[in-house]
Amino acid sequence: MSYNINEKGYYGEFGGAYIPEMLYPNVEELRQNYLKIMAEPSFQKEFNALLKDYVGRPSPLYFAKRLSEKYNTKIYLKREDLNHTGAHKINNTIGQILMAKRLGKNRIIAETGAGQHGVATATVCALMGIECIVYMGEIDIARQAPNVARMKMLGATVIPAKSGSKTLKDATNEAIRDWINNPVDTHYIIGSVVGPHPYPDMVAKFQAVVSEEIQSQLLEKEGTENPDYLIACVGGGSNAAGTYYQYLDNEAVNIIAIEAAGHGVDSGESAATSVLGKEGIIHGSKTLLMQTNDGQITEPYSISAGLDYPGVGPMHANLYKTGRAEFIAITDDDAMKAGLDLCKLEGIIPAIESSHALAVFDHKKFKADDIVVLNLSGRGDKDLQNYIDYFKL
């Protein structure tokens, strides 16, 4: 079977476009044009040139020698933390700003949780001279202050979402409201593989550069394109989608998705959607969603602002449901310890999101000759205060 999207915008039974009528023209315009625009040689040329000269791709595939020795397996880190702006998010915003320009849009809106997508959106808007409005939950604004400052320095307007849990889900709601009110001149740059079709597919395709590079880099280092395991953290899931993309239908490669268990899966303060979620609709797509028995969305919790989302992208919902990917939930405590471990073993300070993925090695045993590729999706600069507070540094 194929784990890719079908022509109706579904991954198995997940996906689709469940949107208010007011949004239909915006989403339909994008759906009818995105594949055509992405296939244009001029688009490809501009996209690839910016990834190379502006973002700094390809990002290295680094053999983590001391980490590998500790866990007695071969661990490679895909260094998305070395991209311009410090995470994988920029791959997608470069693609979408070029898309918006070709669709004649001159105003950009975005939502952000950890702030990395907001920074990446503000960055490409500055690059292209386009107005930028970023919606961000009031709580996230407080816990990610350096990223808020970055967005403002880059010329973006940051608008706090003050409803609900005041985090990513609420920022997304505000952005959708804005889009409904400004349908003609505005493009909504969604930062993850969530939202109505074609967003999950479009974002995954822009992030697919990650697994394209893994294939060629692994071939050079190990003589094979195929790792035994691919590992990435999943909130909405764009870094994971990019990591898995070229391997989705290659069942020789095992896929592991790491979710945020928060204070524990049964603690009532968690964001482990695969364990706690059931089928529902959020932000325009059918997926797995944390909700009460009467369908009210339950508030997720994670120490990591980027994993603090009550749902998961439809691609990942399908990977979970079909058993193609193994999902593992990691607590705040285990993630923070794994992050500090990487600092001391490899001299790399990871984003707390990526630290969740790194904690897998204390939860799952790998064979000595397994080739394990883990996406180090972001760097820890934005999380220094969290690390300082947590470890009382």
Secondary structure, DSSP 8 states (H G I E B T S, - for coil): ---S--TTSEETTEE-----GGGHHHHHHHHHHHHHHHHSHHHHHHHHHHIIIII--S--EEE-HHHHHHHTSEEEEEEGGGSTTSBTHHHHHHHHHHHHHHTT--EEEEEESSSHHHHHHHHHHHHHT-EEEEEEEHHHHHHTHHHHHHHHHTT-EEEEE-STTSSHHHHHHHHHHHHHH-TTTEEEE--SS-SSTTHHHHHHHHHTHHHHHHHHHHHHHHS-S--SEEEEE-SS-HHHHHHHGGGTT-TTSEEEEEEEEET-TTSS----HHHH-EEEEETTEEEEE-B-TTS-B-----SSGGG--SB--HHHHHHHHHTSEEEEEEEHHHHHHHHHHHHHHHS--B-HHHHHHHGGGGTS---TT-EEEEEE-BBGGGGHHHHHHHHT-
